[in-house]
């Protein structure tokens, strides 16, 4: 934030404080240059430390991109209405104390610099997920395609609370259910001038993830560890309780793919296969792999194929055939197919 700018007469101006020490500009050099290019920098002569000098100011207009937001938001409904709205959404049950008003959140989203109808809104203390509902409301109002990321610790609900009695064991469960109910209400509502969001083709779905232990067994490098039991554990190195979707997303995350990567379930040779990024990668978590499945995967001609090692059931010949099948397919298509097992 400490850099030189130049007055109309070419004078170098630095953000020096009146007491003589180095200060800082309000924004970075790139932002200053953008304001200058857009003619939002106004130079005036002013007296600083008893001397008349040039000093830059930012123009603010009543309308336009740099309109200064009012610090008084007395026109917004408060927490009482927010609590009533949430009770209405949950059939009269008070599942959360002091929810944030969606109107307040929408106002904050509207005043961010350079807003876009495709913005991603992050709420790191999501609570009841009022922010998610606010995003739905804004998309309904202006046809935007904003997305949201809600983060919330699974803080337990009190056993004597209405939320606990309604079946919500933690706050995160309340937030997920609010998103479902809000999405359903916006998907069904049609107020004439503002058609239902489902009718506009806007996505009302969401994915929910929780931090958890790995689904794959980890080798214990401790010299005192029981090696025999370690080897036995790694023969079947995937947790028995692991669901296919949990294994899938752990593989994606470890491979550097974002959680928003497009994934669809397809059928190949009567087996379930996850198609990632429109078929660029295929992930097969079946525990019974045969040559028909391998041929079917190769026919799709993906960039990468991942299968469970235990799906080959120790058949090294079948695994070697898989390597050659993908290699031959890639050569025929003048492409490359990376095959590996986990």
C-alpha positions as CSV (number, residue, x, y, z in Angstrom):
1,X,0.0,0.0,0.0
2,X,3.1,2.3,0.0
3,X,3.9,3.3,-3.5
4,X,4.3,6.6,-5.5
5,X,1.5,8.3,-7.5
6,X,1.9,11.3,-9.7
7,X,0.1,14.7,-9.5
8,X,-1.0,16.6,-12.6
9,X,2.3,18.6,-12.6
10,X,4.3,15.4,-12.4
11,X,5.1,15.7,-8.7
12,X,5.7,12.3,-7.0
13,X,3.3,11.9,-4.1
14,X,3.7,9.3,-1.3
15,X,1.3,8.4,1.5
16,X,3.2,10.2,4.2
17,X,1.3,10.8,7.5
18,X,1.1,14.3,8.9
19,X,3.6,13.4,11.6
20,X,6.2,12.5,8.9
21,X,6.2,8.7,9.1
22,X,5.3,6.4,6.2
23,X,1.5,5.8,5.9
24,X,-0.4,3.7,3.3
25,X,-3.0,4.3,0.5
26,X,-6.5,3.0,0.9
27,X,-6.0,0.4,-1.8
28,X,-3.3,-1.3,-3.9
29,X,-1.5,0.0,-6.9
30,X,-3.6,-2.0,-9.4
31,X,-6.9,-0.7,-8.0
32,X,-5.5,2.9,-8.1
33,X,-4.6,2.4,-11.7
34,X,-8.0,1.1,-12.5
35,X,-9.6,4.1,-10.8
36,X,-7.3,6.4,-12.7
37,X,-8.1,4.8,-16.0
38,X,-11.8,5.1,-15.3
39,X,-11.4,8.8,-14.4
40,X,-12.3,8.3,-10.7
41,X,-9.2,10.0,-9.3
42,X,-9.5,13.7,-8.4
43,X,-6.4,15.8,-7.6
44,X,-6.8,18.8,-5.3
45,X,-4.3,21.2,-3.7
46,X,-4.5,20.8,0.1
47,X,-2.4,22.0,3.1
48,X,-0.5,19.2,4.8
49,X,2.1,19.9,7.6
50,X,1.8,23.6,6.8
51,X,2.6,23.2,3.1
52,X,0.3,23.3,0.1
53,X,0.6,20.0,-1.8
54,X,-1.3,17.9,-4.3
55,X,-3.4,15.1,-2.8
56,X,-5.5,12.4,-4.6
57,X,-9.2,11.7,-3.8
58,X,-11.6,9.1,-5.1
59,X,-14.8,10.5,-6.8
60,X,-18.1,9.2,-5.5
61,X,-21.3,9.6,-7.5
62,X,-24.9,9.3,-6.5
63,X,-25.3,6.6,-9.1
64,X,-22.8,4.2,-10.6
65,X,-20.1,1.8,-9.7
66,X,-18.5,3.8,-6.9
67,X,-21.6,4.9,-5.1
68,X,-20.9,5.0,-1.4
69,X,-23.2,2.7,0.6
70,X,-25.3,4.3,3.3
71,X,-24.1,3.4,6.8
72,X,-27.7,3.4,8.0
73,X,-29.7,0.3,7.1
74,X,-32.8,1.2,9.0
75,X,-35.0,0.0,6.1
76,X,-34.1,-3.6,6.8
77,X,-36.2,-6.0,8.9
78,X,-34.4,-7.3,12.0
79,X,-33.9,-10.6,13.8
80,X,-37.5,-10.9,14.9
81,X,-38.7,-11.2,11.3
82,X,-35.8,-13.5,10.5
83,X,-36.9,-15.8,13.4
84,X,-40.5,-15.8,12.2
85,X,-39.5,-16.6,8.6
86,X,-37.3,-19.5,9.8
87,X,-40.2,-20.9,12.0
88,X,-42.5,-20.7,9.0
89,X,-40.0,-22.6,6.9
90,X,-39.8,-25.3,9.6
91,X,-43.6,-25.7,10.1
92,X,-43.7,-23.5,13.2
93,X,-40.8,-25.1,15.0
94,X,-38.1,-22.9,16.5
95,X,-35.0,-24.8,15.5
96,X,-32.4,-22.0,15.7
97,X,-31.9,-19.0,17.9
98,X,-31.1,-15.6,16.4
99,X,-30.9,-16.4,12.6
100,X,-29.5,-13.7,10.4
101,X,-32.1,-11.8,8.3
102,X,-31.8,-12.7,4.6
103,X,-32.4,-9.1,3.6
104,X,-29.3,-8.1,5.6
105,X,-27.2,-10.7,3.8
106,X,-28.5,-9.7,0.4
107,X,-27.6,-6.0,1.2
108,X,-24.0,-7.1,2.0
109,X,-23.8,-9.1,-1.2
110,X,-25.1,-6.2,-3.2
111,X,-22.4,-3.7,-2.0
112,X,-19.3,-5.9,-2.7
113,X,-16.9,-4.4,-5.2
114,X,-17.6,-5.4,-8.8
115,X,-20.5,-7.7,-8.1
116,X,-21.4,-10.3,-10.6
117,X,-24.5,-12.5,-11.1
118,X,-22.1,-15.5,-11.1
119,X,-20.4,-14.7,-7.8
120,X,-19.6,-17.4,-5.3
121,X,-20.7,-16.5,-1.7
122,X,-18.8,-18.0,1.2
123,X,-20.2,-18.0,4.7
124,X,-17.6,-19.6,7.0
125,X,-20.0,-19.4,10.1
126,X,-23.1,-20.6,8.3
127,X,-25.3,-21.3,11.3
128,X,-28.8,-22.0,9.9
129,X,-27.6,-21.2,6.4
130,X,-29.5,-18.0,6.0
131,X,-26.9,-17.0,3.4
132,X,-27.8,-19.9,1.2
133,X,-31.5,-18.8,1.2
134,X,-30.4,-15.2,0.6
135,X,-28.6,-16.4,-2.5
136,X,-31.7,-18.2,-3.7
137,X,-33.7,-15.1,-3.2
138,X,-31.3,-12.9,-5.2
139,X,-31.2,-15.3,-8.0
140,X,-35.0,-15.4,-8.1
141,X,-35.1,-11.6,-8.1
142,X,-32.6,-10.8,-10.9
143,X,-32.1,-14.2,-12.7
144,X,-28.5,-14.5,-11.5
145,X,-26.6,-17.7,-11.1
146,X,-24.8,-17.1,-7.9
147,X,-23.5,-20.1,-5.9
148,X,-22.7,-20.5,-2.3
149,X,-20.3,-22.4,0.0
150,X,-21.6,-22.9,3.6
151,X,-19.2,-24.0,6.4
152,X,-20.4,-25.0,9.8
153,X,-19.0,-27.0,12.7
154,X,-21.4,-29.8,13.8
155,X,-22.1,-28.1,17.1
156,X,-24.5,-30.3,19.1
157,X,-28.0,-29.0,19.8
158,X,-29.3,-29.0,23.4
159,X,-31.3,-32.0,24.3
160,X,-34.2,-29.9,25.6
161,X,-34.3,-27.7,22.5
162,X,-37.0,-27.8,19.8
163,X,-34.3,-28.5,17.3
164,X,-33.2,-31.7,19.1
165,X,-36.7,-32.8,19.6
166,X,-37.3,-32.3,15.8
167,X,-34.4,-34.7,15.1
168,X,-31.6,-32.3,14.5
169,X,-28.6,-33.5,16.5
170,X,-26.3,-30.6,15.5
171,X,-26.4,-27.2,13.8
172,X,-25.0,-28.4,10.5
173,X,-28.1,-30.7,10.1
174,X,-30.3,-27.7,10.6
175,X,-28.5,-25.8,7.9
176,X,-28.7,-28.6,5.4
177,X,-32.4,-29.0,6.0
178,X,-33.0,-25.2,5.6
179,X,-31.3,-25.3,2.2
180,X,-33.5,-28.2,1.2
181,X,-36.7,-26.5,2.3
182,X,-35.7,-23.1,0.8
183,X,-34.8,-24.8,-2.5
184,X,-38.2,-26.6,-2.5
185,X,-40.1,-23.4,-1.7
186,X,-38.3,-21.4,-4.5
187,X,-38.7,-24.3,-6.9
188,X,-42.4,-24.4,-6.4
189,X,-43.2,-20.7,-5.9
190,X,-44.4,-18.6,-8.9
191,X,-45.4,-15.0,-8.2
192,X,-46.1,-14.1,-11.7
193,X,-43.4,-11.5,-12.4
194,X,-40.9,-13.8,-10.6
195,X,-41.2,-17.3,-12.0
196,X,-40.1,-20.4,-10.0
197,X,-36.4,-20.9,-10.1
198,X,-36.8,-24.5,-11.4
199,X,-38.6,-23.0,-14.4
200,X,-35.7,-20.8,-15.2
201,X,-33.3,-23.8,-15.2
202,X,-31.2,-22.5,-12.3
203,X,-29.7,-25.3,-10.2
204,X,-31.2,-25.6,-6.7
205,X,-29.2,-28.6,-5.7
206,X,-26.2,-28.8,-3.3
207,X,-23.6,-31.2,-2.1
208,X,-22.8,-31.7,1.6
209,X,-19.4,-32.9,2.8
210,X,-18.0,-33.6,6.2
211,X,-14.4,-33.9,7.4
212,X,-13.6,-37.5,8.3
213,X,-10.8,-40.1,8.5
214,X,-9.5,-41.5,5.3
215,X,-11.3,-44.5,3.7
216,X,-8.0,-46.0,2.9
217,X,-5.8,-47.8,5.5
218,X,-2.5,-46.0,6.2
219,X,0.7,-47.9,6.7
220,X,2.1,-47.5,10.2
221,X,5.9,-46.9,9.9
222,X,6.4,-47.4,13.6
223,X,9.2,-50.1,14.1
224,X,7.2,-51.6,17.0
225,X,4.1,-52.0,14.9
226,X,2.9,-55.6,14.2
227,X,4.0,-56.1,10.6
228,X,1.9,-59.2,10.0
229,X,-1.3,-57.3,11.0
230,X,-0.2,-54.3,8.9
231,X,0.1,-56.6,5.9
232,X,-3.2,-58.3,6.5
233,X,-4.9,-54.9,6.9
234,X,-3.5,-53.7,3.5
235,X,-4.8,-56.8,1.6
236,X,-8.2,-55.2,2.0
237,X,-7.0,-51.6,2.5
238,X,-10.4,-49.8,2.1
239,X,-12.7,-49.4,5.1
240,X,-15.6,-51.9,4.9
241,X,-18.0,-49.2,6.0
242,X,-16.9,-46.8,3.2
243,X,-19.6,-45.8,0.7
244,X,-18.7,-45.6,-3.0
245,X,-19.4,-41.8,-3.1
246,X,-17.0,-41.3,-0.1
247,X,-14.2,-43.2,-1.8
248,X,-15.0,-41.3,-5.1
249,X,-14.6,-37.9,-3.6
250,X,-11.5,-38.8,-1.6
251,X,-9.9,-40.0,-4.9
252,X,-10.9,-36.7,-6.6
253,X,-9.5,-34.6,-3.8
254,X,-6.3,-36.4,-3.6
255,X,-6.0,-36.1,-7.4
256,X,-6.4,-32.3,-7.2
257,X,-10.0,-32.1,-8.5
258,X,-12.4,-29.6,-6.8
259,X,-15.5,-30.8,-5.0
260,X,-17.6,-29.0,-7.7
261,X,-16.2,-31.3,-10.5
262,X,-19.1,-32.7,-12.6
263,X,-19.7,-36.3,-11.8
264,X,-22.3,-38.6,-13.2
265,X,-23.0,-42.3,-12.7
266,X,-23.0,-44.4,-15.9
267,X,-23.3,-48.1,-16.6
268,X,-20.6,-50.0,-18.4
269,X,-20.8,-53.8,-19.0
270,X,-23.6,-53.9,-16.4
271,X,-21.3,-52.3,-13.8
272,X,-21.6,-48.9,-12.1
273,X,-18.9,-46.4,-13.2
274,X,-18.4,-42.8,-12.2
275,X,-17.8,-40.5,-15.2
276,X,-15.8,-37.4,-14.1
277,X,-15.7,-34.2,-16.2
278,X,-17.8,-35.5,-19.0
279,X,-15.9,-38.8,-19.3
280,X,-12.4,-37.4,-19.1
281,X,-11.8,-39.7,-16.2
282,X,-13.6,-42.9,-15.3
283,X,-13.6,-44.3,-11.7
284,X,-14.8,-47.9,-11.2
285,X,-15.2,-49.0,-7.6
286,X,-16.6,-52.4,-8.5
287,X,-15.1,-55.3,-6.6
288,X,-15.6,-57.8,-9.5
289,X,-13.8,-56.6,-12.6
290,X,-13.7,-58.7,-15.8
291,X,-12.5,-58.3,-19.4
292,X,-15.9,-57.1,-20.6
293,X,-15.8,-54.2,-18.2
294,X,-12.2,-53.3,-19.2
295,X,-13.2,-53.3,-22.9
296,X,-16.2,-51.1,-22.2
297,X,-14.1,-48.6,-20.3
298,X,-11.5,-48.5,-23.1
299,X,-14.2,-48.0,-25.7
300,X,-15.2,-44.6,-24.0
301,X,-11.6,-43.5,-24.6
302,X,-11.1,-41.4,-21.4
303,X,-7.9,-39.7,-20.4
304,X,-7.6,-41.6,-17.2
305,X,-9.1,-44.8,-15.6
306,X,-9.0,-45.7,-11.9
307,X,-10.1,-49.0,-10.6
308,X,-10.0,-50.7,-7.2
309,X,-7.1,-53.1,-6.9
310,X,-9.1,-55.6,-5.1
311,X,-11.5,-55.7,-8.0
312,X,-9.0,-57.8,-9.8
313,X,-9.0,-60.3,-6.9
314,X,-5.3,-61.0,-7.3
315,X,-5.6,-61.9,-11.0
316,X,-2.3,-60.3,-12.2
317,X,-3.0,-61.6,-15.8
318,X,-6.3,-59.7,-15.9
319,X,-4.6,-56.6,-14.7
320,X,-1.8,-56.9,-17.2
321,X,-4.5,-57.4,-19.9
322,X,-6.1,-54.2,-18.7
323,X,-2.9,-52.2,-19.2
324,X,-2.5,-53.6,-22.7
325,X,-6.1,-52.9,-23.6
326,X,-5.9,-49.3,-22.6
327,X,-2.6,-48.9,-24.4
328,X,-3.9,-50.4,-27.6
329,X,-7.0,-48.2,-27.5
330,X,-4.9,-45.1,-26.9
331,X,-2.6,-45.9,-29.9
332,X,-5.6,-46.5,-32.1
333,X,-7.1,-43.1,-31.2
334,X,-3.7,-41.4,-31.1
335,X,-4.3,-40.4,-27.5
336,X,-3.2,-41.4,-24.1
337,X,-5.1,-43.3,-21.4
338,X,-3.5,-43.4,-17.9
339,X,-4.6,-46.5,-16.0
340,X,-4.0,-47.1,-12.3
341,X,-5.5,-48.9,-9.3
342,X,-6.1,-47.8,-5.7
